[in-house]
Amino acid sequence: MKKIAIIDDNKAAREAIKNIIEHNFKSNFELKEANNVSSGHHLITEFQPDIVLLDMEMGDGTGLDLIHLFSEINFKLIFITAHKDYALKAIKHRPYAYLLKPFNPFDLIKIINELVSEKKSKLQSNNPVDKIAIKNQDTTILIDIKDIIRCEADGSYTKITTFDNHYMASKNLKHFEGLLESSNFLRVHNAHLINVNYIQEFNRHLQSGITMKNGDKIPVSSRKTKTISSFLASLG
């Protein structure tokens, strides 16, 4: 399931956008909302959305102020605003689209369909990758994907654990989730991405419900418990 963040200080506008997406895409997306720059920054940091639908003028600043808080943009950005005067400044941040209110709902539907198709096409066209690169200041370390037990968020960095070592990568967990999504990795918590091949035990009644083969205990978010249970049941 892909994630969409709707950030707009107008509740009616947020509801309208949410209704368009829910009506046309059913349960294909998980939606969350924020109403200003501050709450938007928190939402993007914690939720790590695939797509951000962003208003321009809000009570505590602008959509551009919000984007400037991130050193790296790891989501598709769509501005939805009544203010066309920001368009030139917005272009510098390479948004996927810039919709002016009031917009035609079919324009938003078309854009989201394009993003979904683009993602599927990218996954289908990529050759299988069996290594990832961890770049440090002077060196690049290649790690076999099959050796990775788990990845853990550490702010804007990610700690990667293998049986032999720990590595710190200067990319956030969202980056590795996208990189490893077709390689038996599962996001079980906001801060944890695991290789399902290394799950040793799962107890749905414990907060740290997953025990990995190296002994690490991994917390599971409540909304991921059913996903993990279904996945493990499919192996029986």
N, C-alpha and C positions, 0 to 999 in steps of 0.2 A: 504494500500500500504506500502510495506517495503522499507527501506532506505538503500542504499549502498553508501559508500564513497570510492572513488578511489584516492589513494595518491601516486603519482609517479612523479619524476622530468622530466621524458621523455614524452613529449606530444604525440608522436606517440604511445607509450605503453599505455597511458591512453585511447586514441581513440580506439585502438585495443580491449582493455578490455571492453570498453563501447559498442562497436559494437557487441561483442559476447553476452553480456547480453541483449541488446535491441533486437537483432535478434531472440534470443531463448526464451526470457521471455516477449516479447512485452512490455506492460505497467504495468507489475506486480511490478516493482521497480522504486523508485525515485532515480536518480543518481546525485551525485555532486562530484566535483573534487578539488584536491589541489596538489601543486607541490613541497612542501618542508615541513620540520618539523613545522615551524612556522605557515604556512597557514593550515597545516594538523591539528594542535592542535586547531586552531580557528574553523575549519570545524566540527571536532568531537564534540566540546563543544556546538556549536550553532545548528548543524544539528541533533545531537544525532542519528547516524545511527545504524541500526541493524547489518550490516555487514561492516567491513573495509578491503579493499584490499590494502595492504601496501607494498611499495617498501622498500628495505633495505638501500641502499646508495643514499643519496640526497645531494643537494648542501650545506645545513646548518646543516647536521648531518645525523643520521641513523634512521631507523624505530624503533630501540630499544630506541633511545633517545626520540622519540615521545611517545612511550608507557610508559616510565618512568615518563612522565609528569602527568600521571593519577594515582590517588590513588586507583581507582577501575575501572575494565574493564567491561563495560556493553554492550558489543557487541561481535559478533563472529569475530575473527581475522584470516585473511588469508594473509600470507606473499607471495608476488610474486616478486621474485628477481633473478638476475643473479649470486648472491654470495652465494654459498653453505656453505662457511666458517662460516656463522652466525647461522647455523642451531642449534647447541648445545645451544647457548645462547638464541635463540628464544624459544626453548622448555620450558624454565623456565616460560615463559609467557603463556603457554598452548594455542598456536594457534590452530585453527581448522585444518589448513593445511599449508604446506610450499611448494609452487610451484616454480620450477626453470625455469627461462627463457632460451631458448624459450620453452614454455609449449604447450602441446596439448590442444586446445580449449575445447575438450570434457572432459578433466579433470576438468576444471573450471565449466563447465555446470553440471557435475556430483556432484561436491561439493555443488553448490548452490541448486540443486535439493534436496540433502540430508538435507540441512539446512531448506528448506521449509517444507519437509516431517517431519523433527524432530519437528518443531514448531507446525504443525498441530496435530501430534501425542500427543504432550504434552498437548495441549489444550483439546483434546478429552478424554485423560485418567485422567485428573485431576478431583477430586470431586469438586462440586460447593463450593466456599468459600464465606462466608457471613461476614467475619471480616478481618481486617488487623491489624498487630502489629506495633506499633511505639515504638522503643527501645531508651530509654535514658540511661544515665550513670548507674543508679541504678534501674530503673523500666522499665517495658514493659506495654504500654497502648494498650488495644484492642478497636478498633473502628468498629462499624457496617458500612459496605460498603454503605448500603442504606441511612445512615445519612450524608454521605460526599457530600457536595455541589460542591466543586472544589478543585483542587490542583494547586499550583503555584510554579514555579521554583524560587529558591533563591540561585544562585550559584550552589554549589554541594548539597544543601539541598532542601527540599520541604516543603512549608507551606500548611497544610491541613485544610480546613475550613468546619465546620459543623454549624448547626443553633446555637449550644450552645457554641462552643469554636473554638480556633485555635490551631493547633499542628505543631511543627517543627520536621520534620523527617530528619535523617542523610543520606537519600538516595536521589539520584537525580530524576528528573521528569520522565526520561526514565524508571526507575525502576517501578514507579507506573503506567505508561502507560501500561507496559507489564502485571502488576499484575491485572489491572482493565479493560483490553481491552474487556473482555467478560461480563462486568457488566454495560453496558449502559453509558460508559464514552467515551468522544470524545476529541481528541486533536485539539483545534481550533486555537492555536497560539503556537509559539515556547516555550512560558513560561506558557501556561495555558491548563489544562486538566479539563473538566467539566462533571458533571453528567447531562445528557440530561433530566432527570426527573425533574430537578429544573430550566429549562429554562422558564422564564416568557415572554420574548419578544426578537425578533431578528429584527434588522433594518440593512439591507445589505448596506445602504448608510452611516452609521456612523462608525467611527474607532472603538469605543467601542460599537460594534453592538449588543452584547448580554447582556440582563439584567437578572440576576438570581432572584429567588424568595426571597432571603434575601436582594435584592437591589444592590448587587455587579455588577459593570459594567466590562465586559470582552472584551478585544480587539480581533478582528478576523483577521487572516492573509488573504491576498487577495486570496491565492490559496485554502483556506478552505471555502470561502464564498459559492461556488457552492455546496460543500459537505453538509454544514449545511442546505442550502435551499432545497436540494433534500431530506434530512432526514426529515425536518419539513413538506415538501409537502406530504411525505408518510403517515403522521399522519392524513391528512385531509380526 
